[in-house]
Amino acid sequence: MVILEYSREEIANARLLVIYSNKNIYEKLSSNNIKTFYLIHNRYWSGNFKSLLKDVMKDPRFQLMGTQSFKGIEIYKFMLVS
């Protein structure tokens, strides 16, 4: 599990925040007023992605907004709902 820690100022200017675990993901996003996030699956290297996606999908605080597939990757767009 890797969670990159940043200050509010760094996150406000971030283009990418990498989180590999559902643990505390809601708290990290909501405390920084982030309403939308993406999970990106590299089909050639899955790691623990399926577990992360399963956890996020069953969490009622997240709503799947849509998916897009490209050669080698799938992108899942989520919104915080509570």
HELIX and SHEET records of a PDB file:
HELIX    1   1 ARG A    8  ALA A   12  1                                   5    
HELIX    2   2 ILE A   25  SER A   31  1                                   7    
HELIX    3   3 PHE A   49  LYS A   58  1                                  10    
SHEET    1   A 3 THR A  36  ASN A  42  0                                        
SHEET    2   A 3 ILE A  73  LEU A  80 -1                                        
SHEET    3   A 3 PHE A  62  PHE A  70 -1                                        
END                                                                             
